[in-house]
């Protein structure tokens, strides 16, 4: 399929998903977005690192969310990703939307937390930073190369108290049954079709995009979410998220899990940003669980990429 045909199909898809905002969504995919980052508070303070950046002529501003900053163009065109501050691991380049699932998870000190699809380690690192290395974190990754790169990243960032497991997340329940229902919180930032990050300004921006991919990936995502829920304690919280638009990978995966698990429910998500929509409760004339209105779709703009976030709670077992 030619690039022009792919872009036409992508635009039609976005029109269907976001009938009121599709033009803004498409426009956001045609502009160059600034680098965004978080301060690695395991090695420094926010004030110290921002002052250091400004002394080195980097213009930055605080974003709407905790820990997140936006790098503005510096007077001498310095690139923040090549700065000493970055090389010293005092900051970590990360999309703002990518930080949201961890903020929604709300990790606390002394909690047992599992990051189910952990590489490259950005969210594991944020969990550790928020809890000041005082949570018991388990990071799971099945790709061998990605696993060891993640370990190196976490070590360089000063992350401690993390157990790393090189294993397919779908196999952990059978291979490590002692971990079942042992986590206060679980994060499933699932592999997805990555539509929220596509660059339509580039000729190759849609090279790997396919309308058929979401259906294939949804099977993987359902398996991951189903497996992850087995590790959640009664009363615990699980966040399922993707960086894509496809309903097949988002609301329909969550709807499937709600039908399969009668002891989990969705809860409301509050975000300190205005570029959000409620999740869909109907798609292709098919009704989905009404509680999917509690999920959120982050709309892309000049600083943000698109994202989908849902928050489950496993009901506590009743004592008879």
N, C-alpha and C positions, 0 to 999 in steps of 0.2 A: 504493500500500500504506500502511495506517495505521501510525502510530508504534508502537503496541502489537504489531502483527503483525511489524514489522521487528525489534523488540527480541526477540520470541520466536524468530524465525529466527536472529538473531545469537547468542542464548544457546545454541540447539541446535548451532550451528556450533562454538562454543567448547567445548561438552561433548564434541564429537567429536574436536576437536584436543587438548584437555587433559582427558581423562577423570578424572584424579586431582586436578586442581587447578582445575577450571572455576569452582567457587564463589568461590575467591580471585581469579581473573582477573576475573570479572564484578564482584565487590565493588570491585576497584581502579578500575573505570571509573565508579563512582558516588560517589567521594570527590574533594574538591578537593585537588590536590597542590600542594606548595610550589614556589616558583620555585627553579630550580637554575641554576648559572652556573659559568663558569670564569674564572679571573684571566687577563687578557691580559698575559702575561709579556714581551711585546715592548715594553710601555710602563712596566711596574712590576714589583715583586716580590710574591710571594704574601703574605709577612709584612706588607709595607707596606700593601697594599690591605685585608687583613683587619683590621689595626689601625685603619685609617681608617674602615672600615664600623662597627666596634664603637664607635669614638668618636662616631659619628653615630647610635648606638642601634639599629643593625641586629644582630640575633642570627643568626649563621651557624654552620654546623658543616661539618667536612670530610666528604666522602663516602668511599665505599670505594675510589674510583678516583683516580688522579693527576689533578690540575688541577680536579677537580669539587667544588663546594660546594653546600650546601643552605641556602636562606634561610628562617629560622624567622620566626614572626610577631614583629614589633618591638613594644615596649611602647606606642608611640604610633601604631601601625598605618601606619607608613611603608611605601611600596612601593619595593622595591629597584630596579625598572625605571624609576623616576622620580628616582633619586638622582643626585647630581653624579658619583659614582663610575661609574655606568653612562653618563651623558651624556658623560663624558670618555673613554669607551672603555677604562677600566681593567678593567672586567669585561664579559663577554658572556653574555647570558641564553641558556642552551642546555640541552636535556634531557640528563640523565646518559647515557641509553642512546645518544643521538646522538653522544656522544664516543667510544663503544666501538669503532666501526669504524676510527677513526684510531689508537687505541691498539693494536688488533689488527694493523693495517698496520705499526706500529712504524717510522715514518719516521726516517731518519738524515741527518745532515749530509752534503752532497756527493752525495746520491742524486738521481736524476732521477725525479720523481714526477708522475703524472697523476691529477687529480680529474676523473672522466669526466662527472659530473652535478653541477656545482659550486655553482650558486646554491642558497641565498642567500649562500654563502661561509663558513658556520660551520666546515665541516670543512677547507676550504683554510686558513682562519685558524689552526686548531689545528695543522695540519701545519707551518705556518710558525713558530708559536710554539714547538713542540717542537724544531724544528731551528734555532731562533734565526735565521731567514731565511737559512740556509746550505744549504738544499736547492734544487734547480732544479725548481720546481713549474710545471705547466701546468694551468690551470683551464678547463674547457670548459662552455659553457652555450649552448643554442640560443634561449632566449627573450630577445628584445631588451631588454625592460624589466627583466627579472630580471638580465640580464647587466650592465647599467649600474648597477643597485642594488648588485650584488655588487662591482663595481669600486670604488664609493664606500665600501662597508663595509670592504673590504680596505685601502684607502688610509687610512681613519680609524683602523684598528687598527694601523697601522705595518707592514703586511705589504709585503715587498719580494721581489725575485727571483722574481716570479710572472708567467708569460706567460698572458694571458687570450685565449681564442679564442671568438668568437661564431659558433657553427656547430652543426648537428645532429651529435651524436656518431656517428651511424651513417654519416655522409658523410665523416668525417675520413680514413678509410683511402684513399679514392679521391682526395680533394682534397689531402691532405698525406702522400703515401706515404713521404716521407723520415723520418717519425716512427715508422714500423712497427718493432716490436721494439727500441725505443730507451729504454724506461723500466724502471727497477729495480723500481718499484712502481706499481700502479694501484688506485685506489679507485672502485668503482661502487656508490654509495648510490642505488639506483634509485628512480624515481618509482613509487609503489605505492598501494594502496587505503587506507593510513594507518589500519588498524584498531587499531593499538597505541595511538593517541591519542584514540580516540572518547570522548566524554563522555556517558554514559548518564543523568547527572543533569539534563541539559538536554533540553528538549522537541525541540530541533532537532539533537540530537547524532547522530542516525542519518539526518538529512535526505538526505545524499548517499551513504549506504551502500547497496550493492546486491550481492546474491549473484552476479550476472553479471559484475561489474566485474573480479574477479581473472583470469578467463579472457581478457578483452580485454587487460588489462595485461600478462599473461604473455608475449604475443607481442612487445610493446615491450621487456620486460625481457630476453628471450632475444636479441633483436637487439642490445641494448646490451652484454650480457655477451659475446656472440660477437665484436662489434667491439672491445671493450676488450682481449680476450685477444690480439688481433693486435698490440697496441702493447707487450706485455710481453716483455722480454728473456728468453732462456733462463736459467733459474735465478732469475727474478724472482718477486715475490709480488703477487697480486691479491686484494683483499677485495671480496666482493659482499654487500650488506646491504639490508634493507628495514625499515620500521617497521610491518609488518603481520603478520597471523597466517596468512593463506591459504597452504596448502601449494602451490597452483598457482603462487604468486608466489615461493616460497622453494625448498623442496627439489626440486620438479619442474623448476624453471628450472635449478638446479645439476645435477640428474641429466641433463637434456638436454645441458648443456654438456660434461659428462664423457663422454657418448656421442659427441659431435661432435668433441671434441679428445682425441686419444690421447696427447698430450704434456703434459697437465696432470693434477694430482692434488690432492686435498684433504689438508690437514694439520691437526693438532690445534690447538685454541684453548684457551688458559688465561685465565680471567678471575678477578679478585679479589673476586667476588661469589658468593653462594649461590643467588640466585633465577634459576637457569638449568636448562634441560633439554637433552638431546641432540636433534639433529635427527632427523627421522623417516626410517626406511629402508623403510617400507611405508605405503601409503595407498590406501584403497578396494580392498583385497585385491590391490593391485599392488605387487610388490617394486620398490624403488628401489636404487640403488647402495649397497652396504653401508658404503662410506666416508662416507656422509651422516651417520653417527653422530658424525663429527668436527665437524659444524656445530653451532651453538648457538642455542637460543631463549631469549631473556631474558624472564622472566616479570614482568609488571607487579606493583607493590605500591604502598605509600603514597608512595614517592618516585620510582619508576621506571615508564616506559612499556614496552610490549612491543616487542621487536626480534628480528630474525633476522640472523645473521652467518655467513658462510662464508669460508674462506681457501684460495685456490688457490696452488700453486707450479707454474711451468712447468719441466719437466725440462730439464736442460742437454743441449745437443747433444753427442753422442759424437764424438770425433775418431777417424777411421778411418786 
